[in-house]
Amino acid sequence: MRKLVKYLKDYKLESILGPLFKLLEASFDLIVPLVMAAIIDKGIVPGDKGMILKMGGVLIALALIGMACAFTAQWFSAKAAVGFSTKVRHALFEHIQKLSYSDQDNTGISTFITRLTSDINQIQSGLNLALRLLLRSPFIVFGAMIMAFVVNVKAALIFVVTIPLLSIVVFGVMLASIPLFKKVQGALDNVLGVTRENLTGSRVIRAFNKEEDEIRDFDTKNEALRALQLYVGKISAVMSPVTYLIINVATLILIWSGAIKVDNGILTQGQVIALVNYMSQILVELVKLANLIIQINKALACANRVQSVLDMEPAQAFGVYKAENVDEAEPLVCFDHVGLTYPGAGAEALTDIHFSVRRGQTIGIIGGTGSGKSSLVNMIPRFYDATEGTVKVNGVDVKTFDKEALRSLIGVVPQKAQLFKGTIRSNLLWGDEKASSEDLDRALKVSQSKEFVEQKEGGLDAEVEQNGRNLSGGQRQRLTIARALVKKPEILILDDSASALDFATDAKLRQALASLDPKPTVFIVSQRTSSIMHADQILVLDDGEQVGLGTHEELLKNCEVYQEIYYSQFPKKEGASA
């Protein structure tokens, strides 16, 4: 939490004024029992109505001033807590955006979602309560004890015994519960993880009739969370009854001894009432303090979890090269004996990949499932970094590039078509915010999207729901291709991005890409040989190794893996005529 305090720097005034006004309110509360004692001893007992009315007016004034102070303190505290949590959430989101694919894979998306939502909400609530009560409650407790000594020293000795006992209970529960709250948040992460997995994969689960298995898995994790919360709750629940017991016993002793002192003329009735009121104030504030400590413990546990993400150093560091003074004679993309091993993996995902690509060429990448096709193209924009060898763009190691300079050269169409809530136009403008209507129209034509976009009500301004769920799979894929084309990239990566297209549309798309001027260098990752057979070069992967590189005709002659893939899709009779 100490490291997060810097996000409060813009709310220093509010962080001071909030507790200050709460202390003012508490000061007025401490005066109330003395006013009540005066009403009883100087008004009711002698029958002085004027004194009763006068002191009654003082009570009303104290109540109104205290209420004004409480509202003011709440406003300042809420402003500081909400502003602080907003800044932390923004910083956390910004930091997550800087993390590499590997960092995100290792931590887990559900963990990031929990940190951004539940954890920061807990921090906000804890900070709000702390600003209002962290000083007020101890101030009331010790202030009430001091005021009790003002009333009568011997009677106040009961407070000297009571407050340490209560402190032992409160802080004992606090120390026992702190580590448990961290476990509760970890169990919540597990529940959120399985929830996210089930909601995103609900169709697959139903297709395989695995609902009951997943329900049992969810119930197991949910039950673990429930058991932890109950255990923490039981420990926390000890606090209230024990504190009430101690206070009530102390109150009984106070009333009993006070009655004797009244009979002996040592105390007045009003003073006994004042002492009982002070004891009641201590009870209320200690219960508040106990609950506050629980909330602060939760907030501190959540703050440490948020800080652990902020402390994650991005695995990638970008250089400063801006792609200036480009040597046109250099290959646009070069893989120089590249290997890739994912963190925690037992073996390489890619081994000794070596090839180069000239400007304007089309490169087909094919291989079996899990052969490393997506891993290979993901290294060009540095979604993942090569662990062996070098990936070069324009003859320069991609690790020396400025991030914006590198990725401005590259348009990526991922395997899973991802659209965002908004309109077709707003999604296309992700490629280039300054794109003209002609640029958008060109991208739609090349991606074979123009016809269905024109049929939509509103055309380019037709609504796109979250994840593009109001569009078919093929429409989503074509729009993501159009979005990449709006960028006018030098390198276009199509990572199995035409899998939902029919053969005719796929062929038209490839023809349109080939006719672009200037023509980008295109990497086509596909399971279909028909999609890559006309490429200038075809790279064949098998279990992470490069087993073939050449044209379609060359690979049919000398690459067994390519032959197997091709003839599995085209019978030999047709293959012979191809």
Disulfide bonds with the S-S distance in Angstrom:
none
